[in-house]
Amino acid sequence: MNSEIYSIQEIAGLIGEQSVLVHPNQTIHTILTDSRKVSDVSYSIFFVLKGRKDAHQFIPALYKAGVRAFVCYQKDYPIKDFPEANFIYVADTLNALQQLAAHHRSKFNYPVIGITGSNGKTIVKEWLFQLLAPDYHVVRSPKSYNSQIGVPLAIWQMDKQFDFGVFEAGLSLPHEMAKLQNIIKPDIGILTNIGSPHDEGFKNRTEKIKEKFELFREVKLLICNQEYVSFRAPQVNVFTWSFTQDADLRIKNQTLVDQYTLLTCSYQQEDFNIKIPFTDKASIENAITCLATLLALKVSIPVISARLEKLHQVKMRLELKSGINQTSIIDDSYNSDVSSLEIALDFLNQQNQHPVKTLILSDIQQSGLKGEVLYNKVAKLLKSKNINKLIAIGPQLSNFKNFFSTNSQFFLDTDAFLKQYNLDDFNNEAILLKGARQFEFEKISKILAQKVHETILEINLNALEQNLNYYKSKLQPGVKLMAMVKAFAYGSGSYEIANLLQYNKVDYLAVAYADEGIALRQAGITLPIMVMSPEVSSFEAIVKYNLEPEIFSFTALSSLHQYLKTLHKTQYPIHLKLDTGMHRLGFEEKDLAAIRTFLLNNDTVKVKTVFSHLAASEATQHDDYTKSQIQKFDAFCQDLEAEIGYTFIKHICNTSAIRRWPKAQFDMVRLGIGLYGIDNLSKDDASLYQVATLKTTVSQIKELKKGDTIGYGRVGLMEQDGKIATVKIGYADGYPRALGKGVGSMFINNQEVFTIGNICMDMCMLDITGKDVKEGDEVIIFDSQPLLYKIAGQLQTIPYEVLTNISQRVKRVYYYE
C-alpha cells in the first residue's frame, strides 16, 4: 500500500493491451498478487500471475471479498459474471506488474540503494535502515522481498513521505537481474558476500557474479569487496573494502573482546577503531559493508562508531510455538513497520487451530507517517485481517485508541501490561507479538510460551513451502497433490504443517489413523483427509469428523457398509487400496469382480480414489518391476471404471516417483518425505531444502583426568586429560543409545564432537577436549540432508525413522522468514 493514488484508467494506459472499465475513476493504491492475502479491497488491484494453477479461478472469491480491479491474461474470461469489476488484459501479467512498479519508481528522485549478493542482503538492508534512520525517512524491502514479484511489491511502497530507499534484489536464473535493475534503478549499489546459493542456475560462479552486476550498470557509486571490482562497468565509481588488499577501506586487524569485535581500520590514510557487537564471520563482513557504505555517504567516523556499536541482531523470522492455556504464540518482535505487520497478520490468519486471533502490538516507529495517518491505516488493516482482539502497548497507540475496535486494550509500556493484565484471560487463541525492539516484547514471549527443556526441533516453514512448490513444478497439468502428514507429519508437527499445506492449496491430506485426522479437524483443517489405517472401531469417529477411510479388504468394506446403513448414509467417500506388488495391504486383481458386484449393489459408499503403493520407485535396478506395477494399476482402474460406470481419482506415485515416473502421475500424486527435504533419489539434493534442525544446549562442562570413566556402566573412558560436555538430549528424546560410545557426533560452534559413554534417558556426554566450548552453547545434532543421512547410516536405518523417532516432548518451534 502507498498513499500515491492511481486511477484504474491511468493503470490501464500504462500496462494494458485491452481493458473493460465499468468504473474508470476507481482509485488504486494496493497491489495484490496472492488471493490469500487480501486487504484494502476497495482500492486494490489483483494481478493474475501465471503458475501451475490457473489463477483466474481465484477471481470469484476476490470479487466476493470486495476486490473490483483485475489484471488478466485470459482475454475470453467471463467478465459478465462480475458486473462491478474493472478488467485489464495483458499477455504477460508479471511483466505488466514490473512495468507498473518501474513507472512508480520513476516518480521519485530521492537516493535509492540497491543491494544484491548471495548472502547478507537482508541483514545489510536492515542494518542500513537502523544506521540511516536518525537522518532519513527510509523505505525498504519488507522482510526479504527480492524476487521478480517481491521487488515490484517493495518498490510500490515508495512515497513522497520518504527521502531514502533501500531495496534488495535476488536471482536464481540468468537474465533476471536486468528486469530488477529497471524497476529499482539504484543510484548506489552494494554487493554483499558471494557464495554458493543458486549456483546450480548458472554455468559457473563467474557467470553468476556478472549477472548480479547487472543491477549496478547505471549506479553513480558501487560499494563492494575489492576482489569483485573488476566486474563493474568502467564508468561506475567504486568504493572498495578489503582485509588483504589496498582499498578505500582497509581492515588491518580484528580482535575479539568479550561479545564484541574490535576492527582496526584505515581510511584516507588515517587509522581508527570500530567496535561492533558481533563475533561471527558473516556478521563482521556485513557490518564492514555497512561501515563502507556510511563512509561513502560522508557520515563522520565518530557518528558511524556510535551507531555501529549499537547494532542489534536482525530477527528475520516469525516463530510459532506452543503457549500457556492452549494458545499458540507467534513471535515477530524484531520491528514493527506496517509492511512487516501485514505479512505477520497473514501468517496469523493461517493458524486455524484457535477460534480467536489476538494481536499484541507496540507503537510503530520511524514510519515517516504522521500519527493520525499511520494508526488510521493500522486500524483499517486489522479490521481487514479480521483480528478479534488487540492489546496495544505504547503512548502513541494510546493517543489514537479511538481508531480501534471496542475489543482493544491499551497500555503505556510493556511493564504496565505485565503488571495489569491477567494472563489467565489468554485461552485457546493464536497470539501474534509484534513490537519494536525497545518495548522488550521478549519479556511477554517468555511468560506466554510453554516452559520446556532446551532441546528443540526447529521447523523451517519457508523450506517446506519451497519443497512443496518444487514438487508442484514437476506435476503434469491438472494433476492433484495429496500431502502425507501421518506420523505427526514425519515428526515435524501436525496442525502447524497442515495449516501451511491448506494455505498453499494442496488437494488432499493423508494420515495413518483416525485420531490424527480428528486432531486436524479440531484444529480447523477443512481439506479432505484420507485415513490410511482405519480400524472398524474408528468408523463412528471417521464419519463424525468427515474423514475418508482407505479400504483395503472385504472385511473393512463390509464393516463400513453395515455401519453406514445404520446411519442411512449413502455415497460416503472411500479410497480403494490395490496391491500391485508391494504385498502389504490391498485388493488384488482377482478381487475385481467382487468389488464391482458390491459397488453396483450397494450405494452406501462411493469410490473417491483408487490407489496403490510402488515398492521401489527410486531404484533403477527394480524399474521393470515398477513398470509392471504401474501397468497392473492402470489396467485395474480402467476395468473398474468401465464396470461401475463412473470415474474416480487414480494415484500411485510417491515422492520419488513424482520425478522418476512422470507418466505415472495419473490424476494425483502423494508427496511425503520430499516435503521435509528428503528424497531417496539423492542424499544431498540441491533442489530440496532441509526443513528440520534438531538442536540442544550444553548444560555443564567437566575437566577430567586420563583414566576417568563417564556415564552408566563406566563404558566411557578418558584416554587423556581433557573435557566433556553434558548436553540436554537422550534416548527419551529420540537420540538412540546406539549413537553412544563415540558412534554419534554433534556440532558446537562448527566443531564436530563425538559422544563418549552411554546415551542416558535425558542427556548424553560429548568429548570436547581441545575444542572451544562453553556452558550454554548451542549444539546441532542435524541441520542438513547429509547430517541426517549420516545419523541414519550410523543407525543402519533411513532418515524417515530418525525424524519420526524424535519424541513429542521435544519442543517444536516453527519459523517463517
BELJO-V219590 format. One record per residue. N is the residue number from 0. RES is the residue in one letter. SS is DSSP state (A for helix, B for strand, O for the rest). OMEGA is omega in whole degrees, 0 to 359 (NA if undefined). D_FIRST is the distance of its C-alpha to the first C-alpha in Angstrom with 2 decimals. Layout:
BEGIN
N	RES	SS	OMEGA	D_FIRST
N	RES	SS	OMEGA	D_FIRST
END
This chain:
BEGIN
0	M	O	170	0.00
1	N	O	183	3.78
2	S	O	173	6.95
3	E	O	185	8.71
4	I	O	174	9.98
5	Y	B	170	11.71
6	S	B	178	14.42
7	I	A	178	15.24
8	Q	A	178	18.52
9	E	A	179	17.17
10	I	A	179	15.33
11	A	A	178	18.60
12	G	A	181	20.55
13	L	A	189	18.74
14	I	A	192	18.97
15	G	O	170	21.08
16	E	O	181	24.76
17	Q	B	180	25.18
18	S	B	172	23.20
19	V	B	187	23.97
20	L	O	179	21.97
21	V	O	176	23.28
22	H	O	187	20.66
23	P	O	180	20.17
24	N	O	178	18.47
25	Q	O	179	15.54
26	T	B	185	12.32
27	I	B	166	9.18
28	H	O	176	5.63
29	T	B	177	4.48
30	I	B	175	7.04
31	L	B	174	9.54
32	T	O	183	12.57
33	D	O	185	14.18
34	S	O	180	15.69
35	R	O	186	16.24
36	K	O	188	12.69
37	V	O	173	11.50
38	S	O	175	9.35
39	D	O	194	8.36
40	V	A	184	11.10
41	S	A	184	12.18
42	Y	A	184	9.26
43	S	B	172	8.75
44	I	B	184	10.85
45	F	B	175	12.78
46	F	B	180	14.56
47	V	O	184	18.01
48	L	O	181	18.84
49	K	O	178	22.54
50	G	O	181	24.00
51	R	O	177	27.11
52	K	O	177	26.23
53	D	O	185	25.43
54	A	A	175	21.78
55	H	A	182	22.69
56	Q	A	181	24.22
57	F	A	183	20.88
58	I	A	181	20.22
59	P	A	181	22.55
60	A	A	179	20.92
61	L	A	178	17.41
62	Y	A	178	19.06
63	K	A	180	20.85
64	A	A	176	17.70
65	G	O	178	16.48
66	V	O	185	14.50
67	R	O	178	16.04
68	A	B	185	14.99
69	F	B	172	16.28
70	V	B	188	17.20
71	C	B	173	20.57
72	Y	O	180	23.50
73	Q	O	188	26.16
74	K	O	180	27.50
75	D	O	180	29.84
76	Y	O	186	27.28
77	P	O	184	28.58
78	I	A	179	26.06
79	K	A	179	28.68
80	D	A	184	27.68
81	F	O	191	24.28
82	P	O	182	25.45
83	E	O	187	22.33
84	A	O	171	19.97
85	N	B	179	19.20
86	F	B	173	20.14
87	I	B	182	19.91
88	Y	B	175	22.44
89	V	O	179	22.61
90	A	O	184	25.05
91	D	O	185	22.66
92	T	A	177	19.13
93	L	A	178	18.26
94	N	A	178	19.67
95	A	A	177	17.71
96	L	A	181	14.36
97	Q	A	177	15.79
98	Q	A	181	17.05
99	L	A	179	13.82
100	A	A	179	12.32
101	A	A	177	15.69
102	H	A	180	15.64
103	H	A	179	12.37
104	R	A	185	14.08
105	S	O	183	17.16
106	K	O	187	15.88
107	F	O	185	16.12
108	N	O	180	19.51
109	Y	O	186	19.14
110	P	O	178	20.59
111	V	B	175	18.89
112	I	B	173	20.64
113	G	B	184	20.71
114	I	B	170	22.31
115	T	B	184	24.19
116	G	O	179	27.24
117	S	O	182	28.53
118	N	B	171	28.07
119	G	O	183	26.41
120	K	A	185	23.22
121	T	A	180	20.92
122	I	A	180	23.50
123	V	A	179	23.97
124	K	A	182	20.26
125	E	A	178	20.05
126	W	A	176	23.39
127	L	A	175	22.50
128	F	A	178	19.56
129	Q	A	187	22.26
130	L	A	184	24.72
131	L	A	185	22.72
132	A	O	178	20.85
133	P	O	185	23.96
134	D	O	187	23.90
135	Y	O	164	20.33
136	H	O	191	16.74
137	V	B	169	15.58
138	V	B	184	12.29
139	R	B	177	13.17
140	S	O	173	12.74
141	P	O	178	11.86
142	K	O	179	15.33
143	S	O	178	17.05
144	Y	O	184	14.53
145	N	O	184	17.21
146	S	O	178	18.14
147	Q	O	175	18.10
148	I	O	184	15.01
149	G	A	182	13.53
150	V	A	177	13.83
151	P	A	179	11.85
152	L	A	177	8.82
153	A	A	181	9.64
154	I	A	181	10.29
155	W	O	178	7.11
156	Q	O	183	6.06
157	M	O	189	9.19
158	D	O	181	9.72
159	K	O	178	13.13
160	Q	O	180	13.17
161	F	O	175	13.89
162	D	O	176	17.26
163	F	B	179	17.47
164	G	B	176	15.69
165	V	B	184	17.00
166	F	B	178	16.21
167	E	B	181	18.50
168	A	O	178	19.88
169	G	O	177	22.13
170	L	O	176	24.46
171	S	O	182	26.98
172	L	O	177	28.77
173	P	O	173	30.21
174	H	O	178	28.48
175	E	O	190	24.89
176	M	A	180	24.38
177	A	A	178	25.00
178	K	A	181	21.92
179	L	A	177	19.76
180	Q	A	181	21.62
181	N	A	179	20.83
182	I	A	185	17.06
183	I	A	183	17.20
184	K	O	185	20.22
185	P	O	172	21.15
186	D	O	181	23.56
187	I	B	179	24.82
188	G	B	175	25.46
189	I	B	174	26.31
190	L	B	177	28.28
191	T	O	182	28.70
192	N	B	174	31.40
193	I	O	181	32.52
194	G	O	188	33.70
195	S	O	182	34.37
196	P	O	178	31.01
197	H	O	174	30.66
198	D	A	186	34.13
199	E	A	180	35.07
200	G	A	186	32.84
201	F	O	180	34.92
202	K	O	181	38.61
203	N	O	183	38.87
204	R	A	180	37.14
205	T	A	179	37.78
206	E	A	180	35.92
207	K	A	180	32.87
208	I	A	179	33.03
209	K	A	179	33.39
210	E	A	179	30.37
211	K	A	181	28.26
212	F	A	173	29.65
213	E	A	179	28.10
214	L	A	189	24.93
215	F	A	190	27.15
216	R	O	181	29.06
217	E	O	183	27.70
218	V	O	175	26.99
219	K	O	182	29.03
220	L	B	177	29.70
221	L	B	177	29.87
222	I	B	183	30.46
223	C	B	172	32.28
224	N	B	182	35.39
225	Q	A	185	38.51
226	E	A	181	39.44
227	Y	A	189	36.62
228	V	A	183	37.15
229	S	A	182	39.27
230	F	A	185	36.36
231	R	O	173	34.54
232	A	O	185	34.92
233	P	O	185	37.87
234	Q	O	185	36.00
235	V	O	173	33.42
236	N	B	186	34.30
237	V	B	171	34.28
238	F	B	187	34.43
239	T	B	172	36.12
240	W	B	182	37.07
241	S	B	171	39.74
242	F	O	193	41.98
243	T	O	186	44.95
244	Q	O	172	44.76
245	D	O	182	44.80
246	A	O	177	41.26
247	D	O	177	39.45
248	L	B	180	38.82
249	R	B	176	41.58
250	I	B	187	41.46
251	K	B	182	45.15
252	N	B	173	45.23
253	Q	B	184	43.26
254	T	B	178	44.82
255	L	B	178	43.71
256	V	B	186	44.21
257	D	O	180	43.51
258	Q	O	181	39.83
259	Y	B	170	39.08
260	T	B	178	39.72
261	L	B	180	41.44
262	L	B	172	40.81
263	T	B	190	43.41
264	C	B	175	41.83
265	S	B	181	43.20
266	Y	B	182	41.31
267	Q	O	175	43.01
268	Q	O	175	46.39
269	E	B	177	45.64
270	D	B	176	45.36
271	F	B	179	43.09
272	N	B	176	42.00
273	I	B	179	38.51
274	K	B	179	38.07
275	I	B	187	35.18
276	P	O	180	34.81
277	F	O	180	35.00
278	T	O	181	37.95
279	D	O	186	36.74
280	K	A	183	36.83
281	A	A	181	33.19
282	S	A	179	31.90
283	I	A	180	34.53
284	E	A	179	33.48
285	N	A	178	29.77
286	A	A	178	30.81
287	I	A	176	33.07
288	T	A	178	30.27
289	C	A	177	28.33
290	L	A	180	31.63
291	A	A	180	32.21
292	T	A	181	28.75
293	L	A	175	29.36
294	L	A	179	32.87
295	A	A	178	31.65
296	L	O	175	29.28
297	K	O	173	32.45
298	V	O	185	31.62
299	S	O	182	35.00
300	I	A	178	36.61
301	P	A	178	37.15
302	V	A	178	33.46
303	I	A	182	32.53
304	S	A	181	35.21
305	A	A	183	34.05
306	R	A	180	30.42
307	L	A	181	31.33
308	E	A	182	33.70
309	K	O	177	30.97
310	L	O	176	28.65
311	H	O	181	27.94
312	Q	O	178	27.44
313	V	O	179	23.97
314	K	O	188	23.58
315	M	O	182	21.10
316	R	O	172	21.86
317	L	B	178	21.61
318	E	B	177	25.22
319	L	B	181	26.43
320	K	B	181	29.92
321	S	B	181	32.33
322	G	B	180	32.59
323	I	A	172	35.19
324	N	A	177	36.12
325	Q	A	176	34.75
326	T	B	169	31.17
327	S	B	183	28.74
328	I	B	173	27.01
329	I	B	185	23.76
330	D	B	179	23.85
331	D	O	190	20.72
332	S	O	178	21.67
333	Y	O	172	21.32
334	N	O	185	18.29
335	S	O	175	15.74
336	D	O	187	12.45
337	V	A	182	9.35
338	S	A	180	8.33
339	S	A	175	12.00
340	L	A	180	12.31
341	E	A	178	10.18
342	I	A	181	12.38
343	A	A	179	15.38
344	L	A	176	14.90
345	D	A	178	14.91
346	F	A	177	18.09
347	L	A	182	19.49
348	N	A	172	19.19
349	Q	A	188	21.27
350	Q	O	183	24.10
351	N	O	187	26.30
352	Q	O	181	29.40
353	H	O	181	28.87
354	P	O	185	28.45
355	V	B	176	26.41
356	K	B	187	23.09
357	T	B	176	22.99
358	L	B	169	20.55
359	I	B	191	22.21
360	L	B	174	19.67
361	S	B	170	20.53
362	D	O	177	19.27
363	I	O	187	16.19
364	Q	O	174	17.57
365	Q	O	181	16.81
366	S	O	185	13.20
367	G	O	181	14.11
368	L	O	171	13.07
369	K	O	186	15.90
370	G	A	182	16.82
371	E	A	180	16.55
372	V	A	184	12.96
373	L	A	187	11.99
374	Y	A	169	14.11
375	N	A	177	13.35
376	K	A	180	9.69
377	V	A	180	11.47
378	A	A	178	14.04
379	K	A	179	11.97
380	L	A	180	10.46
381	L	A	178	14.13
382	K	A	181	15.38
383	S	A	180	13.33
384	K	O	174	14.55
385	N	O	176	18.05
386	I	O	185	19.01
387	N	O	187	22.66
388	K	B	178	23.42
389	L	B	168	21.86
390	I	B	187	23.93
391	A	B	184	22.39
392	I	B	178	24.09
393	G	O	183	24.09
394	P	A	181	25.03
395	Q	A	178	21.60
396	L	A	179	20.61
397	S	A	180	24.10
398	N	A	184	23.66
399	F	O	183	20.82
400	K	A	181	22.36
401	N	A	179	22.59
402	F	A	192	18.88
403	F	O	185	19.56
404	S	O	181	21.77
405	T	O	180	25.51
406	N	O	181	25.58
407	S	B	176	24.32
408	Q	B	188	26.51
409	F	B	179	26.12
410	F	B	184	28.01
411	L	O	179	28.28
412	D	O	183	28.55
413	T	A	180	29.15
414	D	A	178	32.90
415	A	A	178	32.81
416	F	A	183	30.93
417	L	A	180	33.46
418	K	A	190	36.36
419	Q	A	187	35.38
420	Y	O	176	33.60
421	N	O	185	35.92
422	L	A	178	34.74
423	D	A	177	36.80
424	D	A	173	34.25
425	F	O	180	32.02
426	N	O	175	33.35
427	N	O	179	32.23
428	E	B	173	28.49
429	A	B	187	25.67
430	I	B	176	24.58
431	L	B	174	21.51
432	L	B	182	22.17
433	K	B	185	19.18
434	G	O	173	20.55
435	A	O	188	20.77
436	R	A	185	24.04
437	Q	A	180	26.02
438	F	A	173	25.90
439	E	O	180	27.98
440	F	O	176	26.56
441	E	A	176	29.05
442	K	A	180	31.60
443	I	A	181	29.88
444	S	A	182	29.46
445	K	A	182	33.14
446	I	A	184	34.32
447	L	A	183	32.29
448	A	B	175	32.97
449	Q	O	178	36.25
450	K	O	179	39.01
451	V	O	178	40.22
452	H	O	198	42.15
453	E	O	170	40.46
454	T	O	191	40.77
455	I	B	167	37.37
456	L	B	178	36.23
457	E	B	180	32.69
458	I	B	181	30.82
459	N	B	183	28.07
460	L	A	174	25.80
461	N	A	181	23.98
462	A	A	179	27.46
463	L	A	179	28.40
464	E	A	178	25.35
465	Q	A	177	26.19
466	N	A	177	29.80
467	L	A	181	28.95
468	N	A	177	26.98
469	Y	A	181	29.89
470	Y	A	175	32.39
471	K	A	182	30.27
472	S	O	181	30.40
473	K	O	184	34.21
474	L	O	173	34.56
475	Q	O	181	36.12
476	P	O	176	34.16
477	G	O	181	34.14
478	V	O	180	35.47
479	K	B	181	34.21
480	L	B	173	33.76
481	M	B	180	35.41
482	A	B	181	34.44
483	M	B	177	37.26
484	V	O	178	36.51
485	K	A	179	40.17
486	A	A	178	41.82
487	F	A	182	38.89
488	A	A	180	36.69
489	Y	A	178	39.15
490	G	O	188	39.11
491	S	O	182	35.34
492	G	O	180	34.65
493	S	O	184	34.40
494	Y	A	179	31.53
495	E	A	179	29.17
496	I	A	182	29.77
497	A	A	177	30.02
498	N	A	181	26.63
499	L	A	180	25.04
500	L	A	178	27.27
501	Q	A	179	26.47
502	Y	A	180	22.72
503	N	O	168	23.46
504	K	O	166	25.56
505	V	O	187	29.03
506	D	O	184	31.71
507	Y	B	167	34.25
508	L	B	176	35.09
509	A	B	177	38.65
510	V	B	181	40.43
511	A	O	187	44.06
512	Y	O	184	45.13
513	A	A	183	44.29
514	D	A	175	43.40
515	E	A	178	40.55
516	G	A	178	39.18
517	I	A	179	39.72
518	A	A	179	37.74
519	L	A	178	34.77
520	R	A	181	35.10
521	Q	A	178	35.32
522	A	O	174	32.11
523	G	O	179	30.23
524	I	O	184	30.60
525	T	O	179	31.09
526	L	O	171	31.74
527	P	B	183	35.33
528	I	B	176	37.41
529	M	B	177	40.73
530	V	B	191	43.34
531	M	O	179	45.51
532	S	O	183	48.44
533	P	O	174	48.93
534	E	O	180	52.06
535	V	A	181	54.03
536	S	A	182	53.55
537	S	A	184	49.76
538	F	A	180	49.72
539	E	A	180	49.30
540	A	A	180	46.14
541	I	A	180	44.85
542	V	A	181	45.16
543	K	A	185	43.86
544	Y	O	174	40.60
545	N	O	174	40.23
546	L	O	186	40.95
547	E	B	187	42.65
548	P	B	166	45.82
549	E	B	178	47.17
550	I	B	186	50.75
551	F	O	181	53.11
552	S	O	178	56.58
553	F	A	177	58.66
554	T	A	180	59.16
555	A	A	181	55.46
556	L	A	180	55.12
557	S	A	181	58.08
558	S	A	179	56.95
559	L	A	180	53.48
560	H	A	181	55.16
561	Q	A	180	57.52
562	Y	A	181	54.80
563	L	A	178	52.63
564	K	A	180	55.73
565	T	A	180	56.14
566	L	A	184	52.63
567	H	O	179	53.27
568	K	O	176	50.16
569	T	O	174	49.92
570	Q	O	180	47.81
571	Y	B	186	46.45
572	P	B	175	44.46
573	I	B	180	46.31
574	H	B	182	46.03
575	L	B	180	49.34
576	K	B	178	50.10
577	L	B	173	52.52
578	D	O	180	54.66
579	T	O	180	54.82
580	G	O	176	56.19
581	M	O	179	54.38
582	H	O	176	57.20
583	R	O	176	55.37
584	L	O	170	54.38
585	G	O	174	54.26
586	F	B	178	56.32
587	E	O	183	58.50
588	E	A	182	59.43
589	K	A	181	62.64
590	D	A	187	60.66
591	L	A	184	59.08
592	A	A	181	61.74
593	A	A	178	61.56
594	I	A	180	57.76
595	R	A	181	57.98
596	T	A	180	60.66
597	F	A	185	58.73
598	L	A	180	55.52
599	L	A	185	57.45
600	N	A	183	59.46
601	N	O	181	56.80
602	D	O	180	53.49
603	T	O	183	52.32
604	V	B	172	50.09
605	K	B	182	48.07
606	V	B	178	47.37
607	K	B	176	43.63
608	T	B	169	44.06
609	V	B	185	46.97
610	F	B	177	46.64
611	S	B	180	48.66
612	H	O	172	48.44
613	L	O	186	49.19
614	A	O	186	51.58
615	A	O	186	50.89
616	S	O	183	48.08
617	E	O	191	47.31
618	A	O	181	50.94
619	T	A	182	52.34
620	Q	A	179	55.90
621	H	A	184	55.21
622	D	A	179	53.49
623	D	A	179	56.44
624	Y	A	179	56.24
625	T	A	178	52.51
626	K	A	181	53.19
627	S	A	177	55.88
628	Q	A	181	53.57
629	I	A	180	50.97
630	Q	A	178	53.75
631	K	A	181	55.23
632	F	A	182	51.89
633	D	A	181	51.16
634	A	A	180	54.66
635	F	A	182	54.54
636	C	A	179	51.25
637	Q	A	180	52.53
638	D	A	182	55.75
639	L	A	178	54.11
640	E	A	180	51.70
641	A	A	184	54.68
642	E	A	187	56.72
643	I	A	171	54.27
644	G	O	174	52.69
645	Y	O	183	48.97
646	T	O	179	46.44
647	F	O	179	44.61
648	I	B	181	42.16
649	K	B	179	44.00
650	H	B	179	43.05
651	I	O	184	45.05
652	C	O	169	42.80
653	N	O	185	41.95
654	T	A	184	39.71
655	S	A	183	42.16
656	A	A	179	43.08
657	I	A	181	39.53
658	R	A	187	39.97
659	R	A	185	43.76
660	W	O	185	44.49
661	P	A	180	41.67
662	K	A	179	44.15
663	A	A	181	44.78
664	Q	O	179	41.23
665	F	O	184	42.43
666	D	O	184	39.86
667	M	B	174	38.29
668	V	B	178	38.47
669	R	B	181	38.62
670	L	B	182	36.55
671	G	O	187	37.95
672	I	A	178	38.49
673	G	A	176	36.37
674	L	A	188	33.23
675	Y	A	173	34.36
676	G	O	182	35.00
677	I	O	176	38.68
678	D	B	184	40.36
679	N	O	179	44.14
680	L	O	184	43.97
681	S	B	177	43.29
682	K	O	178	43.54
683	D	O	187	40.82
684	D	O	182	38.45
685	A	O	180	35.83
686	S	O	185	33.79
687	L	O	182	33.31
688	Y	O	176	31.77
689	Q	O	183	33.65
690	V	O	189	32.09
691	A	B	172	34.50
692	T	B	178	35.72
693	L	B	184	38.69
694	K	B	176	39.27
695	T	B	181	41.41
696	T	B	177	42.78
697	V	B	179	46.10
698	S	B	184	47.97
699	Q	B	175	51.05
700	I	B	178	52.87
701	K	B	172	56.67
702	E	B	183	59.14
703	L	B	180	62.00
704	K	O	175	65.30
705	K	O	180	66.77
706	G	O	176	68.26
707	D	O	179	66.01
708	T	B	186	64.77
709	I	B	167	61.37
710	G	O	180	60.43
711	Y	A	179	62.23
712	G	A	179	65.42
713	R	A	184	65.38
714	V	O	175	64.35
715	G	B	185	62.09
716	L	B	174	64.28
717	M	O	180	63.47
718	E	O	175	65.23
719	Q	O	173	64.75
720	D	O	181	63.61
721	G	B	184	59.86
722	K	B	172	56.87
723	I	B	175	55.15
724	A	B	174	51.79
725	T	B	183	51.40
726	V	B	192	48.02
727	K	O	173	46.56
728	I	O	181	46.85
729	G	O	185	49.84
730	Y	A	175	51.09
731	A	A	177	49.79
732	D	A	182	46.26
733	G	O	174	46.98
734	Y	O	195	48.41
735	P	O	176	51.85
736	R	A	181	55.22
737	A	A	179	55.85
738	L	A	178	53.49
739	G	O	175	55.75
740	K	O	174	58.59
741	G	O	179	56.64
742	V	O	182	55.34
743	G	O	177	51.71
744	S	B	177	49.56
745	M	B	182	46.30
746	F	B	176	44.28
747	I	B	182	43.96
748	N	O	179	42.25
749	N	O	178	42.50
750	Q	B	179	46.23
751	E	B	178	47.92
752	V	B	189	50.28
753	F	B	177	52.61
754	T	B	175	53.69
755	I	O	185	57.10
756	G	O	180	59.18
757	N	O	172	58.31
758	I	O	178	54.86
759	C	O	181	54.96
760	M	O	187	53.31
761	D	O	183	50.48
762	M	O	174	50.69
763	C	B	184	52.23
764	M	B	180	53.49
765	L	B	176	52.60
766	D	B	182	54.84
767	I	O	180	52.97
768	T	O	178	56.01
769	G	O	181	55.07
770	K	O	178	51.31
771	D	O	184	48.86
772	V	O	175	47.80
773	K	O	179	47.38
774	E	O	182	46.99
775	G	O	180	43.44
776	D	O	177	42.42
777	E	B	181	40.20
778	V	B	181	42.21
779	I	B	175	40.81
780	I	B	170	42.83
781	F	B	176	40.71
782	D	O	182	37.27
783	S	O	177	37.91
784	Q	A	181	39.60
785	P	A	180	42.76
786	L	A	179	43.24
787	L	A	177	42.86
788	Y	A	179	45.36
789	K	A	179	47.63
790	I	A	178	47.85
791	A	A	179	48.47
792	G	A	179	51.21
793	Q	A	180	52.81
794	L	O	182	52.95
795	Q	O	179	54.14
796	T	O	183	51.38
797	I	O	181	47.97
798	P	A	179	44.41
799	Y	A	184	43.90
800	E	A	179	46.57
801	V	A	182	45.24
802	L	A	185	41.80
803	T	A	179	43.12
804	N	O	179	45.72
805	I	O	187	43.27
806	S	O	177	44.06
807	Q	O	175	41.62
808	R	O	174	42.57
809	V	O	184	40.60
810	K	B	173	37.19
811	R	B	174	34.33
812	V	B	182	31.13
813	Y	B	178	28.17
814	Y	B	183	25.34
815	Y	B	186	22.10
816	E	O	NA	20.61
END
